[in-house]
Amino acid sequence: MIKGILFDFDGTVSYRYKAAFEMYHWFLEQIDPSLKEDVLRKEEILQRCLLWDQYGTINKCFALEQLKARYYPDLEIEKMYRLWYQHFHKHQYLMPNAKETIVRLKKKYQIGMITNGPTESQLMKVEALGMRDDFHPLLVSEAFGCAKPNPKIYLAAVKEMDLKPKEVVFVGDTFSTDIVGAIRAGLIPIWFCYERKGITNLDIAQVSSYQELEECLERMNCEKEV
């Protein structure tokens, strides 16, 4: 019987791709104010940034290093790195139907979150979406001391929920961290693939929307009751 659900944040609760798109619009103008007038060039650089960004699964310095090498040789990477994390929380969007679905799920399950990243930045992003109080526990990798896919952070969250790993589902969009870590820790993985179709040889539940997530959870509980 499923009793708890742990969510990833970026790309699962937050619509990170859209957030990154909006953030890069603002961010590139801070680097190069002339882009406000040169719309096509701005879009060209922005779309490259989204490719380098890799859905936030890689250190931000990689995208900045590519910007420096290809477009702006005088770019101060450390300064721009700090600027990104000081402002990214202002450009957040919820996944469609995330808030209302999670509110409904809280009536049936314990709801928590595990997110990788800098503590202050991640918490500001969750707060910006008005969801800080929706997740108990809410573990951020920097503060915890290790990141997904390390099983320790999953098991710490499960322990805080006073549940067993086999009673907890983990919902996340990044296979190499979210899904691999959940499996290694003994949780039930659900791969959240919004606007795309994940391909794997493993038998792993996959959903592309919060409606599908609710339906998937219902099926899983029915199967466990049989």
Rosetta blueprint (number, residue, H / E / L):
1 M L
2 I L
3 K L
4 G E
5 I E
6 L E
7 F E
8 D L
9 F L
10 D E
11 G L
12 T L
13 V L
14 S E
15 Y L
16 R H
17 Y H
18 K H
19 A H
20 A H
21 F H
22 E H
23 M H
24 Y H
25 H H
26 W H
27 F H
28 L H
29 E H
30 Q H
31 I H
32 D L
33 P H
34 S H
35 L H
36 K H
37 E L
38 D L
39 V H
40 L H
41 R H
42 K H
43 E H
44 E H
45 I H
46 L H
47 Q H
48 R H
49 C H
50 L H
51 L H
52 W H
53 D H
54 Q H
55 Y H
56 G H
57 T L
58 I L
59 N L
60 K H
61 C H
62 F H
63 A H
64 L H
65 E H
66 Q H
67 L H
68 K H
69 A H
70 R H
71 Y L
72 Y L
73 P L
74 D L
75 L L
76 E L
77 I H
78 E H
79 K H
80 M H
81 Y H
82 R H
83 L H
84 W H
85 Y H
86 Q H
87 H H
88 F H
89 H H
90 K H
91 H H
92 Q L
93 Y L
94 L E
95 M L
96 P L
97 N L
98 A H
99 K H
100 E H
101 T H
102 I H
103 V H
104 R H
105 L H
106 K L
107 K L
108 K L
109 Y L
110 Q E
111 I E
112 G E
113 M E
114 I E
115 T E
116 N L
117 G L
118 P L
119 T H
120 E H
121 S H
122 Q H
123 L H
124 M H
125 K H
126 V H
127 E H
128 A H
129 L L
130 G L
131 M L
132 R H
133 D H
134 D H
135 F L
136 H L
137 P L
138 L E
139 L E
140 V E
141 S H
142 E H
143 A H
144 F H
145 G L
146 C L
147 A L
148 K L
149 P L
150 N L
151 P H
152 K H
153 I H
154 Y H
155 L H
156 A H
157 A H
158 V H
159 K H
160 E H
161 M L
162 D L
163 L L
164 K L
165 P H
166 K H
167 E H
168 V E
169 V E
170 F E
171 V E
172 G E
173 D L
174 T L
175 F H
176 S H
177 T H
178 D H
179 I H
180 V H
181 G H
182 A H
183 I H
184 R H
185 A H
186 G L
187 L L
188 I E
189 P E
190 I E
191 W E
192 F E
193 C L
194 Y L
195 E L
196 R L
197 K L
198 G L
199 I L
200 T L
201 N L
202 L L
203 D L
204 I L
205 A E
206 Q E
207 V E
208 S L
209 S L
210 Y H
211 Q H
212 E H
213 L H
214 E H
215 E H
216 C H
217 L H
218 E H
219 R H
220 M H
221 N H
222 C H
223 E H
224 K H
225 E H
226 V L
